């Protein structure tokens, strides 16, 4: 299996596929000979490469030439391994997180507040819990201040222990007792000591308003937590992709291949897998289109179209045929080490 792309570069599309296959076999034998140490076996190979080939024509006349050419291929393979180990900034990280931030957006915060439900869903749990706690605390304190204000205006604090005085709210004579009554009212605790009296119309109105708002706050928080827990965001953690994607030959053609498996026994039904290659595109007019998305047609073991049902009872090999319609057709092994592109695989 060769971890390189041997597709011809631009300007050599007319090259015969048999010539490409012959060159691929020659390079593969050189690499295998270098690994085993049997360089003499490579010296007998004499591929007939045309002078117009995009890859260098190699004719092994003696052992010295063979060692030199094998060394070049080994250096290329070493460069490829070193390049794969580099930590580069990705558009999409390995765990599926989008690593793109939008800038220079007018009224950015306002747009997030308009869609507050989605904004809360996308927040981290610690921020959600903080907002939920602040929502309860603010409502408790706010209505506690209203109950204290009613008590102060009615002068209930001046008649503590007076049996001939009927307060608006029983046993509320300072801010602390007002806060306790606010919590009991909003959450319908009802310990039995504090209660609103019927002679104050303002206390009856505030009691109804706080009861309604308390139910709404609890419904919103409960719905938000349920929606956040039911999101299949962490479901992707058990969908395992192969560590590396490879390019190899299968049935006379070259394929870009990777594997996909599901660790869970409960599999996703009606699933599909798609891939997109992202790179800059240069138009005929000289315009550079950044991050241009080039679709890659995928095939699975179950059929020609990867958009059909994919059964992940065991790891499945997903392939992409490298032909003239493939975005990998014009990329050589050297271009892979220097060009900037990214292949994004989406499983839905």
C-alpha positions as CSV (number, residue, x, y, z in Angstrom):
1,X,0.0,0.0,0.0
2,X,1.5,3.3,-1.1
3,X,0.9,6.4,1.0
4,X,1.3,8.8,-1.9
5,X,-0.7,10.2,-4.8
6,X,0.8,9.3,-8.1
7,X,-1.8,11.2,-10.2
8,X,-0.2,13.2,-13.0
9,X,0.1,16.9,-12.7
10,X,-1.5,19.6,-14.8
11,X,-0.5,19.4,-18.4
12,X,0.0,15.6,-18.5
13,X,-3.6,14.3,-18.6
14,X,-2.8,12.6,-21.9
15,X,-0.4,10.2,-20.2
16,X,-1.5,6.6,-20.5
17,X,-2.7,4.9,-17.3
18,X,-0.5,1.9,-17.9
19,X,2.5,4.2,-17.7
20,X,1.3,5.5,-14.3
21,X,0.8,1.9,-13.1
22,X,4.2,1.0,-14.2
23,X,5.8,3.9,-12.4
24,X,3.8,3.2,-9.3
25,X,5.0,-0.5,-9.2
26,X,8.6,0.7,-9.8
27,X,8.5,3.2,-6.9
28,X,6.8,0.7,-4.6
29,X,9.4,-2.0,-5.3
30,X,12.2,0.6,-4.6
31,X,10.7,1.4,-1.2
32,X,10.2,-2.2,-0.3
33,X,13.8,-3.0,-1.4
34,X,15.1,-0.1,0.7
35,X,13.2,-1.5,3.7
36,X,14.5,-5.1,3.2
37,X,18.0,-4.0,2.2
38,X,17.9,-6.0,-1.1
39,X,19.0,-3.1,-3.4
40,X,20.2,-5.5,-6.1
41,X,16.6,-6.5,-6.9
42,X,15.8,-3.0,-7.8
43,X,18.7,-2.6,-10.2
44,X,17.1,-5.0,-12.6
45,X,14.0,-2.9,-13.0
46,X,14.0,-0.7,-16.1
47,X,10.6,1.0,-16.5
48,X,10.0,2.6,-19.9
49,X,8.9,6.0,-18.9
50,X,8.2,8.7,-21.5
51,X,10.3,11.9,-21.4
52,X,7.1,14.0,-21.0
53,X,6.2,12.3,-17.7
54,X,5.5,14.6,-14.9
55,X,7.5,12.4,-12.5
56,X,11.3,12.0,-13.0
57,X,12.4,9.2,-15.4
58,X,14.4,6.7,-13.4
59,X,16.6,4.1,-15.2
60,X,18.7,2.0,-12.8
61,X,22.0,1.2,-14.5
62,X,24.1,0.2,-11.5
63,X,23.9,-0.1,-7.8
64,X,25.2,3.4,-7.2
65,X,22.3,4.9,-9.2
66,X,19.9,2.6,-7.4
67,X,21.0,3.7,-4.0
68,X,20.6,7.3,-5.0
69,X,17.2,6.9,-6.4
70,X,16.0,4.8,-3.5
71,X,17.4,7.3,-1.1
72,X,15.3,10.0,-2.8
73,X,12.1,8.0,-2.4
74,X,13.0,7.3,1.2
75,X,13.5,11.0,1.9
76,X,10.2,11.8,0.3
77,X,8.5,9.2,2.5
78,X,10.3,10.6,5.6
79,X,9.2,14.1,4.7
80,X,5.6,12.8,4.4
81,X,5.7,11.2,7.9
82,X,7.2,14.4,9.4
83,X,4.7,16.5,7.6
84,X,1.8,14.4,9.0
85,X,3.1,14.8,12.5
86,X,3.0,18.6,12.4
87,X,0.4,20.4,14.4
88,X,-1.4,22.6,11.8
89,X,-4.4,24.7,12.3
90,X,-7.4,22.9,10.9
91,X,-10.8,24.2,9.7
92,X,-12.4,21.3,11.5
93,X,-10.6,19.6,14.4
94,X,-10.3,15.9,14.8
95,X,-13.2,15.8,17.3
96,X,-15.5,17.6,14.8
97,X,-15.4,21.1,16.3
98,X,-15.4,23.9,13.7
99,X,-12.3,26.0,14.2
100,X,-13.5,29.1,12.3
101,X,-14.5,32.4,13.9
102,X,-16.4,35.1,12.1
103,X,-15.1,38.6,12.4
104,X,-16.3,42.1,11.5
105,X,-19.9,41.2,11.8
106,X,-22.2,44.2,12.5
107,X,-24.4,43.9,15.6
108,X,-22.8,40.6,16.4
109,X,-24.1,40.4,20.0
110,X,-27.6,41.5,19.1
111,X,-27.9,38.7,16.5
112,X,-27.0,36.2,19.2
113,X,-29.5,37.6,21.6
114,X,-32.3,37.5,18.9
115,X,-31.8,33.7,18.7
116,X,-31.3,33.3,22.5
117,X,-32.5,29.7,22.6
118,X,-29.8,28.5,20.2
119,X,-27.3,30.7,21.9
120,X,-28.0,29.1,25.3
121,X,-27.9,25.6,23.7
122,X,-24.4,26.2,22.3
123,X,-23.0,27.6,25.5
124,X,-20.9,25.4,27.8
125,X,-22.6,23.8,30.8
126,X,-20.8,26.0,33.3
127,X,-22.2,29.1,31.7
128,X,-25.7,27.6,31.5
129,X,-25.7,26.7,35.1
130,X,-24.5,30.2,36.0
131,X,-27.3,31.8,34.0
132,X,-29.9,29.5,35.5
133,X,-28.7,30.2,39.1
134,X,-28.6,34.0,38.4
135,X,-32.2,33.7,36.9
136,X,-33.5,32.3,40.2
137,X,-31.5,34.6,42.4
138,X,-32.5,37.8,40.5
139,X,-36.2,36.8,40.6
140,X,-36.0,36.0,44.3
141,X,-34.3,39.2,45.3
142,X,-36.5,41.3,42.9
143,X,-39.7,40.1,44.4
144,X,-38.3,40.1,47.9
145,X,-37.7,43.9,47.4
146,X,-41.3,44.3,46.2
147,X,-42.6,42.4,49.3
148,X,-40.4,44.5,51.6
149,X,-41.6,47.7,49.9
150,X,-45.3,46.6,50.5
151,X,-44.5,45.9,54.1
152,X,-42.7,49.2,54.6
153,X,-45.4,51.3,53.0
154,X,-48.1,49.5,55.0
155,X,-45.9,50.0,58.2
156,X,-46.2,46.4,59.2
157,X,-42.7,46.6,60.7
158,X,-44.0,49.1,63.3
159,X,-46.6,46.7,64.6
160,X,-44.7,43.5,65.3
161,X,-46.6,41.4,67.9
162,X,-49.7,43.7,67.8
163,X,-52.7,41.3,67.8
164,X,-55.0,44.2,66.7
165,X,-53.0,44.9,63.5
166,X,-53.5,42.9,60.3
167,X,-50.4,43.1,58.1
168,X,-50.4,42.6,54.3
169,X,-48.1,39.6,54.7
170,X,-47.9,37.7,58.0
171,X,-44.5,37.3,59.6
172,X,-42.8,39.6,57.1
173,X,-41.1,42.5,59.0
174,X,-37.7,42.9,57.3
175,X,-35.8,42.1,54.1
176,X,-34.7,38.7,55.2
177,X,-38.3,37.5,56.0
178,X,-39.4,39.1,52.7
179,X,-36.8,37.1,50.8
180,X,-37.9,33.9,52.5
181,X,-41.5,34.6,51.6
182,X,-40.5,35.3,48.0
183,X,-38.8,31.9,47.7
184,X,-41.7,30.1,49.3
185,X,-44.2,31.9,47.0
186,X,-42.2,31.3,43.8
187,X,-41.6,27.6,44.4
188,X,-44.9,26.9,46.2
189,X,-43.2,25.7,49.3
190,X,-45.7,27.0,51.8
191,X,-44.4,26.4,55.3
192,X,-47.6,27.8,56.8
193,X,-46.3,30.7,58.8
194,X,-46.0,33.4,56.2
195,X,-49.0,34.2,54.0
196,X,-50.6,37.1,52.1
197,X,-53.6,38.7,53.6
198,X,-56.7,39.6,51.6
199,X,-57.0,43.1,52.9
200,X,-54.1,44.4,50.7
201,X,-54.9,44.3,47.0
202,X,-51.3,45.0,46.1
203,X,-50.1,41.9,47.8
204,X,-52.7,39.8,46.0
205,X,-51.6,41.2,42.6
206,X,-47.9,40.7,43.3
207,X,-48.6,37.1,44.5
208,X,-50.2,36.2,41.2
209,X,-47.5,37.8,39.1
210,X,-44.7,36.0,41.0
211,X,-46.5,32.7,40.7
212,X,-46.8,33.1,37.0
213,X,-43.2,34.2,36.4
214,X,-41.9,31.4,38.7
215,X,-43.7,28.8,36.6
216,X,-42.3,30.3,33.4
217,X,-38.8,30.4,34.7
218,X,-38.9,26.8,35.8
219,X,-40.4,25.7,32.4
220,X,-37.7,27.5,30.5
221,X,-34.8,26.1,32.5
222,X,-36.2,22.6,32.5
223,X,-36.8,22.7,28.7
224,X,-33.3,24.1,28.1
225,X,-31.6,21.4,30.2
226,X,-33.7,18.7,28.5
227,X,-32.8,20.1,25.0
228,X,-29.2,20.3,25.8
229,X,-29.0,16.8,27.2
230,X,-30.9,15.4,24.2
231,X,-28.5,16.9,21.7
232,X,-26.5,14.1,19.9
233,X,-23.3,16.3,20.1
234,X,-21.3,13.7,22.0
235,X,-22.6,10.9,19.9
236,X,-19.7,11.5,17.5
237,X,-17.3,10.5,20.2
238,X,-18.0,6.9,19.6
239,X,-17.8,7.2,15.8
240,X,-14.1,6.3,15.2
241,X,-12.3,7.3,12.0
242,X,-9.0,5.7,11.0
243,X,-6.0,7.6,12.2
244,X,-4.6,8.1,8.6
245,X,-6.1,8.2,5.2
246,X,-4.2,6.4,2.5
247,X,-3.9,6.3,-1.3
248,X,-3.5,2.9,-2.8
249,X,-4.3,0.8,-5.8
250,X,-7.4,-1.3,-6.1
251,X,-8.7,-3.2,-9.2
252,X,-6.4,-1.2,-11.4
253,X,-7.4,2.2,-10.1
254,X,-6.1,4.5,-7.4
255,X,-8.3,5.3,-4.4
256,X,-8.3,7.7,-1.5
257,X,-9.3,5.5,1.4
258,X,-10.1,5.7,5.1
259,X,-12.1,3.6,7.6
260,X,-15.1,4.4,9.8
261,X,-16.5,2.4,12.7
262,X,-19.1,2.7,15.4
263,X,-18.2,1.6,19.0
264,X,-21.9,1.4,20.1
265,X,-24.3,-1.4,19.6
266,X,-27.1,0.9,18.8
267,X,-26.3,2.2,15.4
268,X,-27.5,5.3,13.5
269,X,-30.1,4.4,10.8
270,X,-30.6,6.2,7.5
271,X,-27.0,7.5,7.7
272,X,-24.9,8.9,4.9
273,X,-21.2,9.9,4.6
274,X,-19.8,12.7,2.5
275,X,-16.4,14.3,2.0
276,X,-15.3,17.7,0.8
277,X,-11.9,18.9,-0.1
278,X,-11.2,22.6,0.8
279,X,-8.5,24.5,-0.9
280,X,-7.9,27.8,-2.6
281,X,-8.9,28.0,-6.3
282,X,-7.4,30.1,-9.0
283,X,-9.7,31.0,-11.8
284,X,-8.8,31.7,-15.4
285,X,-9.1,35.4,-14.8
286,X,-6.6,35.3,-12.0
287,X,-9.1,35.5,-9.1
288,X,-8.2,33.5,-6.0
289,X,-11.3,32.0,-4.3
290,X,-10.3,31.1,-0.7
291,X,-11.5,27.9,0.9
292,X,-13.2,26.6,-2.2
293,X,-15.2,23.5,-1.5
294,X,-14.7,20.6,-3.9
295,X,-17.0,17.6,-3.4
296,X,-15.5,14.2,-3.4
297,X,-17.6,11.3,-4.5
298,X,-17.4,8.4,-2.0
299,X,-18.0,4.7,-2.3
300,X,-18.7,2.3,0.5
301,X,-18.7,-1.5,0.7
302,X,-22.5,-1.4,0.4
303,X,-22.7,0.3,-2.9
304,X,-21.5,3.1,-5.3
305,X,-23.2,5.9,-3.5
306,X,-22.1,6.8,0.0
307,X,-25.4,8.7,0.6
308,X,-27.2,5.5,0.9
309,X,-27.5,3.5,4.1
310,X,-24.2,2.7,5.8
311,X,-24.3,-0.2,8.2
312,X,-21.5,0.3,10.8
313,X,-21.8,-3.1,12.6
314,X,-18.1,-3.4,11.9
315,X,-15.5,-0.9,10.5
316,X,-16.3,0.0,6.9
317,X,-13.8,1.1,4.3
318,X,-14.8,4.3,2.5
319,X,-13.1,5.0,-0.8
320,X,-12.8,7.9,-3.3
321,X,-11.8,7.1,-6.9
322,X,-9.0,9.3,-8.2
323,X,-10.0,10.0,-11.8
324,X,-10.2,13.1,-14.0
325,X,-13.2,14.3,-12.0
326,X,-11.4,14.0,-8.6
327,X,-9.9,17.0,-6.9
328,X,-6.9,14.9,-6.1
329,X,-6.1,14.2,-9.8
330,X,-3.7,17.1,-10.2
331,X,-1.9,16.7,-6.9
332,X,1.5,14.9,-6.9
333,X,3.3,13.4,-3.8
334,X,5.5,16.6,-3.6
335,X,2.4,18.8,-3.8
336,X,0.9,17.0,-0.8
337,X,3.8,18.1,1.3
338,X,3.6,21.7,0.3
339,X,0.0,22.4,-0.8
340,X,-2.6,23.7,1.7
341,X,-5.8,21.7,1.6
342,X,-8.1,19.8,3.9
343,X,-10.4,16.9,3.5
344,X,-13.5,17.2,5.7
345,X,-15.6,14.0,6.2
346,X,-19.2,14.4,7.3
347,X,-21.2,11.5,8.7
348,X,-24.9,12.3,9.0
